[in-house]
Amino acid sequence: MRVEMDLRNFPRFRIMEYLVEAGGQLTAEYAVSGTSWTAELIAMDPINVGLIKVRRDMLVIDGDDNAVPDIEAFMRRKTMRGGG
């Protein structure tokens, strides 16, 4: 199973911390491996919001059909931002 999450303007080091917190181990600067899953953070072209450039990254989670939905749900909770 493969899941892709588009993350905008989120610190890359924080994403890596969350993936380690989810049970993974760093295998490279922007790659993590856990039991039955792997994740990689891929830099994408920024987008313009008015005059401001917003950094974008794609978090790709691959692995077992039982493990990936749990990691995805964990990361969605961790990266959720409230509106206002």
N, C-alpha and C positions, 0 to 999 in steps of 0.2 A: 504494500500500500504506500502511496506517496501523497503528501499534503504540502501545498505551497501557501505561505502566508506573506502578504505584502506588508512590510513594516515601514512606517514613515517617521523620520526624525526621532528615532529611538537610539540611545547610545549602544553601540555594538558590544562593548564590554559587558553591559547589563544583560543583553540577550544571552551571552555566553554564560554569565553567572546563573541565570534562570535555568538554562539547559543542564548545567552541573547540578543545580538544586533538584532538578527532575530525575536525577540518578545517572547522568552521563559523565564521561570523562573527556577532557580536552584531548584531541588527537592532532590538532593543528590550531593556528591562531583563530580561525573561524569555523572549526569543525569539532563535533562532539559525537561520541559513540556511547550508547547505552545498551542495556540488555535487550536484544531484538530490535534495536532501532539506531539510526544515525541521523545527524542533522548537520546542515551546512548553511552558513550565512553568505549570501552572494550580493555584492554591491551592484546596484542598478543606477541608471542615469537619474539624476535628481529631476524633480518637477518644479515648475514655477507656480507659486501662489501669489498672484500680484507681482510685486517686485522682489519677493523673497524666494530663494531656492530652498527646497525641502529635500533632504537626503532620503533615499529609498533603499531598502534592502529586501531581498527575498529570502525567507527562511524556508528551506526545503527539508522536510522530515520524511525519511524512508524507513520501512521496516515491516515487521509483523503486523498482520491485520488486527491483532489484539492490543499491541503496544502503542501503535501510532495514534489512535483516537485519544488515548489517555494523555499522551505527551502534547497533542494538539490542544486539548481542553485546558491542560495546565498552562500552556503558553498563551492561550487566548485570555485566560484570567489574569495572568501576570502582565500582559501588554495592553489590557483594557484601559482606556482613558475616558474619564467622564467629560461630558459636554457642559456647556454653561453659558 
